[in-house]
Amino acid sequence: MAVRVLPEFLINQIAAGEVVERPASVVKELVENALDAGADQIVIDVTDGGRTRISVMDNGRGMSRDDLSRAVLRHATSKLPDDDLLNINFMGFRGEALPSIASVSDMTIDTCNGADPHGWVLDANTGDIRPSAWEAGTRIRVENLFAKTPARLKFLRGDRAEMMFVLDVVKRLAMARPDVGFVLNNKWRFPKDDDMAARIAAVMGTDVSGRMIEIAATSSSGSDLALHGFISEPTLRRASSVDQYLFVNGRPVKDKVLVGALRAAYMDVMHAREFPLCALYLTLDPRNVDVNVSPAKTEVHFLEPSHVRAFIIKSLRDALAKTIVATAAVPVSAPRMPYVAPDVAPRPQAINFNIPPARVSDRPGNAFNSVFASFTSQAAAPTVAPARAHDNADVSMGDAPSASAMPLGRVIGQIGNKYILSAAGENLVITDQHAAHERITYERLRAHSIKVQPLLSPIVIQMRAEDVAAVLTVANDMKSAGLAIDAFGDDAIAIFEKPADWDLNWADMFHAIADEVRCHGHSSQLAERLHLKLANYACHHSVRAGQKLDIAGMDALLRDIERTQRGGECNHGRPVYKFIPITELDGWFERI
């Protein structure tokens, strides 16, 4: 069969199949062009979910007649002045959007650059350009989308569903550029505002106000990595990832490295089936990230994905780890009274793994240092004693710290043998005693070194050669977690050291790790298993709901949770304490 060059209209329609998936794809491409043109006000109108008409109007730099005629040619662009694909600082750069959209719709462009005495209008069907009364900026109207390729129409969903896709695209672009005002169908408005917190509330909802944690971090390794934005408190979450907004050099992306890092950062403060909210902006040298991966430009490839992932996890965990009390306000060495609970509660003991001391060595922990190790008595919950007769009575605090040093306040008493009541200024504080102690125990366990057991006979797991290669790429992470592995021929992995108390189905775990690495470039399997083991231990060896505590024990518990990292949530993501301001109490009793 002879080789031939496809006709231009067919080339454009094939390109449209890559760039224009649905009406939302058209809106994305046109709005990105407007942003690249320097617009700070963009008005979008969509009819019938985008099937009938899409209009995008901006106040950016318009085009001259010559530029307008070239704008609908394939690979014509104003965004690569140096022809350097490794240094891309624009939202769009391929020059495929307008000709691809024109090939599957009826498109007209009105534009004026301010230098010409009048504007110009282009009919993309005929290529005709004529003078117009358009005064400034550009308006692009796309009508009868997919009318020239009707087979594509049957793959679109209903008008309401397509409108929601359009809204999601506009929200992501609005989050990318809070300095630009967006209006969609005169219904959804995102006013131009440099206040990122205001834009987040407008996009995610008013329930996020006051519940987002600001992030501002730069890499200490000498690279130009920087991360800023906001993440939600662990108690603010969604049932899906709908409110996760991730950006790389100002570009909205859906990247597996970033999503995986976000999940790993929240691993011990949020349930795996729940999703945090975020607006995170990662900036780095454009030469260290490839945005020219897909026609839709929503995927990126990092030159050093493991370095980027580790930087994001550390930055987010550092922000989530802040305690309720400043270290300077309450020294960690301040004397504490022991918790007081009934003798019937099981006292956790140091765990004996029956390993000869000479065969057990310590290794400092790192990102995986939440290893369930042979804990010392300091790691276990403090000794408990019977409650005394003055359980819920006032006691003399003696030389107790000042109120400013006690954010959770002075103990009032206990309700239902579950919740500790305290007064902090004019706030009533309710603390879940089990959740509080569970977090304290978990963090103390995490702080201990890993106990490693060298094996006289290595454990050998048979795997496919490609799986062996995948697992070996994360061997250093595993070694830091107490798991020393190496290849055992071309089709097997051998374990030479393991955490002292671990007896798992190693074959299942290593196959799961291999699958994750091949799919995402990294694996969180080991870290998640370590976290689950620690969390279960902490849960089962903490003060229980239903246990009666005395005033001294409750006070000691509050003082400890104030100093504990991630002390606002238990290991399952449930809140530890709740503040009720006096104004709310006044409302209950109609004193406002």
Buried (B, 14 or more C-beta within 10 A) or exposed (E): EEEEEEEEEEBBBEBBBBBBBBBBBBBBBBBBBBBBBEBBBBBBBBBBBBBBBBBBBBBBBBBBBEBBBBBBEBEBBBBBEEEEEEEBBBBBBBBBBBBBBBBBBBBBBBBBBEEBEEBBBBBBEEEEBEEBEBEBBBBBBBBEBBBBBEEBEEEBEEBEEBBBBBBEBBBBBBBBBBEBBBBBBEEBEBBBBEEBBBBBBBBBEEEBEEEBBEBEBBBEEEBEBBBBBBBBBBBBBBEEBEBBBBBBBBBBBBBBBBBBBBBBBBBBBBEEEBBBBBBBBBBBEBEBBBBBBEBBBBBBBBEBBBBBBBBBBBBBBEBBEEBBBEEEBBEEEEEBBBBBBBEEBEEBEEBEBEBEEEEBBEBEBEBBBBBBBBBEEEBBBBEBBEBEEEBBEEBEEEEEBEEEBBBBBBBBBBEEBBBBBBBBEEBBBBBBBBBBBBBBBBBBBBEBBBBBBBEEEBBBBEBEEEBBBBBBBBBEBBBBBBBBBEBBEEEBBBBBBBBBBBEEEBBEBBBBBBBBBBEBBBBBBBBBBBBBBBBEBBBEBBBBEEBBBBBBBBBBBBBBBBBBBBBBBBBBBBBBBEBEEEEEEEEEEEEE
